[in-house]
């Protein structure tokens, strides 16, 4: 009589053994192909690409069977233009064939930044703001002023620079800074008929400053000129070095000094005397 239990037990053990053997063979095959696919043991150290331009690094990329992508560009003034300044992975790291390297390049041209208006700001806040925008603080030119350590002007390459002008990142801005009033005095200049820029230049040449600038709405600023100033010039008027002159602007050409005739006095002969004047009109 057949022993079915024994037969079933042997059959089960045999199949389990076959499955285990097949699994081991499959694992060995998969491991073998993984080694081939990943090129185990074939990793190479990445060269240092820093300081190379994109055209220069391509030879090294091909030689080492790598790939690359430029992911960013920045502007660093003291670095050569167009060279690699950073790479990922870093130089010396082990990578396999066809690994992609990511580069950051120093831009060929500087980013253009709008010059802010720093006038009437403290030196400390002006410096912090300049540097936050990407500019560099240059010379501090101290001039007499009633406002100590206040920015009174901003220069680029030795000339005044208007707010809103675009300059390359890293440009050097010089600041004119108040140092307090001086005991010395200077005559009050006549600023009538001048533009604000002309008046500022004239005032600075005498170590004075332009204070309040009063201009009504709707006036064409490009054609505006000074028609009033306080203090006025002449009659022995003097100011301490560093003091300010307030000015009023208009674009009404009839108020330009060249259009006005001012009579300080009328000789009696020209009027024919008081009696002739009375007889003529009465």
C-alpha positions as CSV (number, residue, x, y, z in Angstrom):
1,X,0.0,0.0,0.0
2,X,1.3,3.4,-1.0
3,X,2.4,5.8,1.8
4,X,0.9,9.0,0.4
5,X,2.0,11.1,3.3
6,X,5.6,10.1,2.7
7,X,5.3,10.8,-1.0
8,X,3.8,14.2,-0.4
9,X,6.4,15.1,2.1
10,X,9.2,14.2,-0.3
11,X,7.5,16.1,-3.1
12,X,7.2,19.2,-1.0
13,X,10.8,19.1,0.2
14,X,12.0,18.7,-3.4
15,X,10.0,21.7,-4.7
16,X,11.1,23.9,-1.8
17,X,14.7,23.0,-2.6
18,X,14.2,23.8,-6.3
19,X,12.7,27.2,-5.3
20,X,15.6,28.0,-3.0
21,X,18.1,27.1,-5.6
22,X,16.4,29.1,-8.3
23,X,16.3,32.1,-6.0
24,X,20.0,31.9,-5.3
25,X,20.7,31.7,-9.0
26,X,18.5,34.7,-9.7
27,X,20.2,36.7,-6.9
28,X,23.7,35.9,-8.3
29,X,22.6,36.9,-11.8
30,X,21.1,40.2,-10.6
31,X,24.1,41.0,-8.6
32,X,26.4,40.2,-11.5
33,X,24.4,42.5,-13.9
34,X,24.3,45.3,-11.3
35,X,28.1,45.2,-11.1
36,X,28.3,45.4,-14.8
37,X,25.7,48.2,-15.1
38,X,27.1,50.4,-12.3
39,X,30.7,49.7,-13.3
40,X,31.6,48.9,-9.7
41,X,35.2,49.8,-9.0
42,X,35.4,52.2,-12.0
43,X,34.9,55.4,-10.1
44,X,37.3,58.3,-10.9
45,X,38.2,61.5,-9.0
46,X,36.6,64.6,-10.4
47,X,39.1,67.2,-11.8
48,X,39.2,70.7,-10.4
49,X,37.5,72.8,-13.0
50,X,37.7,76.1,-11.1
51,X,39.4,78.9,-13.0
52,X,38.6,77.4,-16.5
53,X,36.3,78.9,-19.0
54,X,33.5,76.8,-20.6
55,X,35.6,76.3,-23.8
56,X,38.6,75.2,-21.7
57,X,36.8,72.7,-19.5
58,X,35.2,70.8,-22.4
59,X,38.4,68.9,-23.1
60,X,38.5,67.6,-19.5
61,X,34.9,66.7,-19.6
62,X,35.3,64.5,-22.7
63,X,38.6,63.0,-21.4
64,X,36.9,61.9,-18.1
65,X,33.7,60.9,-19.9
66,X,31.6,63.2,-17.9
67,X,28.7,65.6,-18.7
68,X,28.1,69.1,-17.4
69,X,25.5,71.9,-17.0
70,X,26.0,75.5,-16.2
71,X,23.3,76.2,-13.5
72,X,24.1,79.7,-12.4
73,X,26.3,82.8,-13.1
74,X,27.3,85.4,-10.6
75,X,29.6,88.5,-10.8
76,X,32.7,88.7,-8.7
77,X,34.8,91.7,-9.6
78,X,38.2,90.3,-8.6
79,X,37.8,87.0,-10.5
80,X,38.4,86.5,-14.3
81,X,35.3,86.8,-16.4
82,X,33.7,83.6,-17.7
83,X,35.5,81.1,-15.4
84,X,34.1,78.4,-13.2
85,X,34.0,79.6,-9.6
86,X,32.2,76.6,-8.1
87,X,31.3,73.0,-9.0
88,X,29.1,70.2,-7.7
89,X,30.3,67.5,-6.9
90,X,33.5,69.1,-5.6
91,X,37.0,68.3,-7.0
92,X,38.4,65.0,-5.8
93,X,35.1,63.3,-5.2
94,X,34.7,59.8,-6.8
95,X,32.1,59.5,-9.6
96,X,31.4,57.1,-12.4
97,X,31.3,57.5,-16.1
98,X,28.6,59.9,-17.5
99,X,28.1,61.7,-14.2
100,X,26.8,65.2,-14.7
101,X,28.8,68.1,-13.1
102,X,27.1,71.4,-12.2
103,X,29.0,74.6,-12.7
104,X,28.6,78.2,-11.5
105,X,30.3,80.7,-13.8
106,X,31.6,84.2,-13.2
107,X,29.5,86.4,-15.5
108,X,31.2,88.1,-18.4
109,X,29.5,91.4,-17.6
110,X,28.5,92.9,-14.2
111,X,24.8,93.1,-13.2
112,X,23.5,96.7,-13.6
113,X,22.1,98.2,-10.3
114,X,20.1,101.4,-9.8
115,X,21.9,104.0,-7.8
116,X,19.9,105.0,-4.7
117,X,19.3,108.5,-3.3
118,X,21.6,108.6,-0.3
119,X,21.4,112.4,0.4
120,X,20.1,113.4,3.8
121,X,20.8,109.9,5.2
122,X,23.2,109.3,8.0
123,X,26.6,107.9,7.0
124,X,26.0,104.6,8.8
125,X,22.7,103.9,7.1
126,X,23.9,105.1,3.7
127,X,26.9,102.7,3.9
128,X,24.7,99.8,5.0
129,X,22.3,100.4,2.1
130,X,25.0,100.8,-0.5
131,X,26.6,97.5,0.4
132,X,23.3,95.7,0.6
133,X,22.7,96.7,-3.0
134,X,26.1,95.4,-4.2
135,X,28.0,98.8,-4.4
136,X,31.2,99.5,-2.5
137,X,31.8,102.6,-0.4
138,X,34.7,104.7,-1.7
139,X,36.2,107.9,-0.3
140,X,34.5,109.9,2.4
141,X,34.8,113.6,1.5
142,X,34.1,115.6,4.6
143,X,32.8,119.1,4.0
144,X,31.6,121.8,6.4
145,X,27.9,121.4,7.2
146,X,25.5,122.1,10.0
147,X,24.5,118.5,9.7
148,X,27.4,116.4,11.0
149,X,27.8,112.9,9.6
150,X,25.0,113.4,7.1
151,X,25.4,112.5,3.5
152,X,25.3,115.7,1.4
153,X,26.3,114.3,-2.0
154,X,27.3,111.2,-3.9
155,X,30.0,110.9,-6.6
156,X,31.1,108.3,-9.1
157,X,34.5,108.6,-10.7
158,X,34.9,112.1,-9.2
159,X,31.6,113.4,-10.6
160,X,28.1,113.7,-9.1
161,X,25.9,110.7,-9.8
162,X,22.1,111.1,-10.0
163,X,19.8,108.6,-8.2
164,X,18.3,106.2,-10.7
165,X,21.4,105.9,-12.8
166,X,22.4,102.3,-13.5
167,X,26.0,101.2,-12.6
168,X,27.7,97.8,-12.6
169,X,27.5,95.8,-9.4
170,X,30.6,96.4,-7.3
171,X,31.0,100.1,-8.5
172,X,32.6,102.4,-5.9
173,X,30.5,105.3,-4.7
174,X,32.2,108.3,-2.9
175,X,30.1,110.2,-0.4
176,X,30.2,113.9,0.6
177,X,29.7,113.9,4.4
178,X,29.0,116.8,6.7
179,X,31.6,117.5,9.4
180,X,29.9,120.3,11.3
181,X,30.0,124.1,11.0
182,X,33.2,126.0,10.6
183,X,34.1,129.3,12.3
184,X,35.2,130.7,8.9
185,X,32.8,132.6,6.8
186,X,32.2,133.2,3.1
187,X,30.0,135.6,1.1
188,X,26.6,134.4,0.2
189,X,26.6,133.6,-3.6
190,X,24.0,134.8,-6.0
191,X,22.2,131.7,-7.1
192,X,19.3,133.4,-8.9
193,X,18.7,132.1,-12.4
194,X,20.7,128.9,-11.8
195,X,19.5,125.3,-12.0
196,X,19.7,123.2,-8.8
197,X,22.7,121.4,-10.2
198,X,24.5,124.7,-11.0
199,X,23.6,126.1,-7.6
200,X,24.9,123.0,-5.8
201,X,28.2,123.2,-7.7
202,X,28.5,126.9,-6.9
203,X,27.6,126.4,-3.2
204,X,30.1,123.5,-2.8
205,X,32.9,125.6,-4.3
206,X,32.4,127.9,-1.4
207,X,31.9,125.1,1.1
208,X,28.2,125.8,1.4
209,X,25.2,123.6,0.9
210,X,21.8,123.8,-0.8
211,X,19.2,123.4,1.9
212,X,15.4,123.3,1.3
213,X,14.4,123.2,-2.4
214,X,10.8,124.6,-2.8
215,X,9.1,123.8,-6.2
216,X,5.4,124.0,-6.9
217,X,3.6,121.0,-8.4
218,X,3.4,120.9,-12.2
219,X,6.7,122.7,-12.8
220,X,8.9,121.4,-15.5
221,X,11.9,120.4,-13.4
222,X,14.2,120.2,-16.5
223,X,13.5,123.9,-17.1
224,X,13.3,125.1,-13.5
225,X,15.6,127.8,-12.2
226,X,16.1,129.6,-8.9
227,X,14.1,132.8,-8.5
228,X,14.4,133.3,-4.7
229,X,17.0,132.3,-2.1
230,X,17.4,132.7,1.6
231,X,19.6,134.2,2.7
232,X,20.0,136.6,-0.2
233,X,23.3,137.6,-1.7
234,X,24.9,141.0,-1.6
235,X,25.0,143.7,1.1
236,X,27.9,142.0,2.9
237,X,25.9,138.9,3.7
238,X,28.1,136.1,4.9
239,X,27.6,132.5,6.1
240,X,29.7,130.1,8.1
241,X,31.3,127.4,6.0
242,X,29.0,124.4,5.9
243,X,25.8,126.5,6.2
244,X,22.8,126.0,3.9
245,X,20.9,128.2,1.4
246,X,17.2,127.6,0.8
247,X,16.0,128.1,-2.8
248,X,12.7,128.4,-4.6
249,X,12.3,127.2,-8.2
250,X,10.0,128.2,-11.1
251,X,9.8,127.6,-14.8
252,X,8.2,131.0,-15.4
253,X,10.8,132.7,-17.7
254,X,9.3,136.1,-16.9
255,X,10.8,135.7,-13.4
256,X,14.3,134.9,-14.6
257,X,16.8,137.6,-13.5
258,X,17.8,138.2,-17.1
259,X,14.2,139.3,-17.8
260,X,13.8,141.6,-14.8
261,X,14.9,145.3,-14.7
262,X,15.2,146.6,-11.2
263,X,15.5,150.3,-10.5
264,X,17.1,150.9,-7.1
265,X,16.7,154.7,-7.4
266,X,15.4,157.3,-9.8
267,X,17.6,160.5,-10.3
268,X,15.5,163.7,-9.7
269,X,16.7,165.1,-13.0
270,X,15.1,162.1,-14.9
271,X,11.8,162.8,-13.1
272,X,12.0,166.5,-13.6
273,X,11.8,167.1,-9.8
274,X,8.7,166.7,-7.7
275,X,7.1,169.9,-9.0
276,X,7.4,168.9,-12.7
277,X,6.1,165.4,-11.8
278,X,3.0,166.9,-10.1
279,X,2.4,169.4,-12.9
280,X,2.7,166.8,-15.6
281,X,0.1,164.4,-14.1
282,X,-2.1,166.8,-12.2
